[in-house]
Amino acid sequence: MSYDLLVIGGGINGAGIARDAAGRGLSVLLVERGDLAAATSSASSKLIHGGLRYLEQFEFRLVAEALAEREILLRIAGHLAWPARFVMPHLPGLRPRWAIRLGLFLYDHLARRSLLPGSHAVRLDAPPYSSGLKTQFRHGFVYSDCRVDDARLVVANAVDAAERGARILVGTECLLARRDGVLWHAALSGGVEVRARAIVNAAGPWVKDVLNQRLGQPSRDAVRLVKGSHIVLPRLYAGEHAFILQNDDRRVVFMIPWEEHFTLVGTTDIPVAAPDHAEATQDEVDYLCRAVNRYLERPVAP
Ligand SMILES: Cc1cc2nc3c(=O)[nH]c(=O)nc-3n(C[C@H](O)[C@H](O)[C@H](O)COP(=O)(O)OP(=O)(O)OC[C@H]3O[C@@H](n4cnc5c(N)ncnc54)[C@H](O)[C@@H]3O)c2cc1C
């Protein structure tokens, strides 16, 4: 079989690109060696956010684009992405109030926002945001972002791509591909051979392996792999809002309601050598517990 586009990888990038390309009338084959969203795209923090913390790195354009996409996603996939309020307690000695206010003002205004309420200061010593917190926290800020069912969003993209004519093959690995003239010849697991005018390498953390080994394209570029671990704890506070907690290493850690009875806490940010077997270590669990215990009335223990 011959296609315009062969997409390697069935995470959010591969599925989204397949949908987009099929929607433009291209013939598309997507191959995923495991299942859709089996890797990074089902292990995210499940947020659709502009990335408030990237403002500190002056990434205004990146944040503006992400905020605009957030609005689009709410419109086209409102059953999978939903608005949430995020509370940032103010902690003397960490980011000053004026800096948080400035950041949130930019966050509110960098892109058109018609579906979500803006940010404002809140009291943390009274409901609804006092739940779970130490009484010493009195002031904070609340702003809007979205939560998402990350794995279902991948599947929804793949289904829509298929409805637009794309072929989606799970349990199918791209073993090798070589270019011959204007066409790529690819060998897939199961003894299947296909041709494609172009290949999209959407292999996530395996992007370099696919580029160098499977596509035979040597490159000196190093890919910096990091793992970010989450832990799931029995519900730490009442309410559907999330918390964005400042840590003393200048990072932030999220507490997000998880299912009905749990709270998702994350993440860490640890360099790893290889993408396989990424698991949370005891040190990471300790780090996350320490980060939330600074704020929680009832501390959690690893
Ligand atoms: C801890 C953490 C939290 C995050 N939180 C958020 C968040 O809240 N919001 C957000 O928007 N983003 C978040 N991200 C980022 C987001 O999750 C990733 O950017 C995204 O999931 C990457 O998707 P992907 O499709 O590129 O890769 P993946 O989802 O990893 O998909 C790559 C796929 O390629 C397949 N593959 C590899 N080699 C082959 C081959 N030879 N043949 C066939 N298939 C192959 C793999 O099996 C895999 O399924 C987070 C990331 C991390 C690590």
The ligand as an ORCA input file, in Angstrom:
! r2SCAN-3c Opt
* xyz 0 1
  C       5.172     14.050     33.957
  C       4.577     14.731     32.746
  C       3.451     15.527     32.910
  C       2.917     16.170     31.803
  N       1.789     16.918     31.984
  C       1.232     17.513     30.931
  C       0.020     18.218     31.073
  O      -0.553     18.293     32.158
  N      -0.517     18.804     29.986
  C       0.097     18.702     28.748
  O      -0.437     19.241     27.779
  N       1.247     18.023     28.579
  C       1.812     17.417     29.636
  N       2.960     16.711     29.475
  C       3.541     16.620     28.144
  C       2.786     15.594     27.308
  O       2.362     14.505     28.109
  C       3.696     15.085     26.194
  O       4.221     16.207     25.499
  C       2.934     14.224     25.207
  O       2.202     13.190     25.856
  C       3.923     13.621     24.226
  O       3.153     12.880     23.301
  P       3.844     12.129     22.120
  O       2.759     11.690     21.193
  O       4.923     12.961     21.532
  O       4.609     10.871     22.808
  P       4.039      9.525     23.448
  O       2.700      9.694     24.071
  O       5.129      8.974     24.295
  O       3.814      8.593     22.177
  C       4.874      8.069     21.428
  C       4.429      6.716     20.927
  O       5.347      6.251     19.929
  C       5.317      4.846     19.986
  N       6.477      4.319     19.277
  C       7.793      4.491     19.589
  N       8.567      3.884     18.681
  C       7.731      3.299     17.780
  C       7.945      2.534     16.599
  N       9.177      2.212     16.161
  N       6.858      2.081     15.897
  C       5.603      2.387     16.336
  N       5.358      3.112     17.430
  C       6.400      3.569     18.148
  C       5.311      4.546     21.476
  O       4.804      3.241     21.740
  C       4.407      5.649     22.009
  O       3.075      5.214     22.219
  C       3.511     16.030     30.538
  C       4.622     15.213     30.377
  C       5.152     14.563     31.458
  C       6.351     13.654     31.252
*
